[in-house]
Amino acid sequence: MAAPLTRAKTKEAPIGASFFINKDSLVLALASPQAPNKQPVLYGGQAIIEGVMIRGQSRAALAVRRPDGIIVRRSIPLEGWANSSLRNIALVRGVLVLLETLLVGMKSLTISANEATADEDPEQDQQLSGLAMATLLTVSLLLGIVIFFLIPVLVSRFFEINGANNFVANLVEGGIRLGLFIGYVWVIGKMDDIKRVFGYHGAEHMVVHAHEAKEPLTVESVRRFPPAHPRCGTSFLMTVVLVSIIMFMLFPRDPMWFLIASRIVLVPVIAGISYEFIRYAGTHQNNIWIRLFNSPNILLQDLTTRQPDEGMMEVAITAIEYAIAMDEDRAVPSDDATELSSEPFVPVETTGASSLEYDDEVPPGV
């Protein structure tokens, strides 16, 4: 283990920043398993407070560095309703992934915030209640709809009243939405705590790259890979913005109630379409047209990732190794309390399959 890192005490991110962190949490951020005997599992996850979460087949694996430099690990069971047969239905699965990513992402952030500032017994973690989790999830979704959907509508309506036709008004609306999104990412990226989160974001991408390239999961190997990844949740959000511009062009802007209602009702449809594109792009990375269309998404990751230090890479390696070990029944999950990463894995003694099984798919974010 590297020497403990010197850093300022971690603070809770403001609600707006937490909403963005959940981009791998708003989509945050997560991998989707492959059915056994079909294709290898595609791992992915999200950056959390002083740590990384990697989504496995039945659980999410967390690794967090405490203030004393020690890395701890924890697991979170995935939601059964999000991994039912509905997950095999195109468009529907994108909405399920979005909701599950937000929920698991918030749980991960809560645990990591406790561990990153813990100086005493980890048993004293304070977990969010089901009601509090539902409230945070609702507030996050409402904030996203108001900021990125309704505000652009109201501003574009001003141009429409002053003579702009529907085409121009829709372009203005889309341009404002795109500007708000990029501006939001840029502004929160200036916060010191978020800069560290973006460093862990880069580390998470790099370990996923190394695993997919079948390279050893060591710092020396991982550091050779780029901090950007085509399945990143940032790519999903950018795709949502671009798809919304095209989608809204197909609908009338009058009357006003229909204009506003369409922007809200179509959010799940836009999310579903965007997910399907990211899913396809993730398995066709060598297609020149996919690479061309996906290039703005990769460029945007210059704002949401940082080159991680060695300690961040160690944490990310711990997380993905734990996820893989649980999927292979080489490690008993630790759902109720954190454990030291230095402790050896305890194999699962049962012989039954421990992973959820459903159709293979590519995650919206890693």
Secondary structure, DSSP 8 states (H G I E B T S, - for coil): --------------HHHHHHHTBTTTSBT--B---TTTS--B-EEEEETTEEEEE-SSEEEEEEE-TTS-EEEEEEE--GGGGSGGGGSTTHHHHHHHHHHHHHHHHHHHHHHHHHT--S-GGG-----HHHHHHHHHHHHHHHHIIIIIHHHHHHHHHHHTT--HHHHHHHHHHHHHHHHHHHHHHHTTSHHHHHHHHHHHHHHHHHHHHHTT---SHHHHTTS-S--TT-HHHHHHHHHHHHHHHHTTS---SHHHHHHHHHHTHHHHHHHHHHHHHHHHT-TT-HHHHHHHHHHHHHHHHH-----HHHHHHHHHHHHHHHHHHTTSS----SS-EETTS--------S--S--------S--
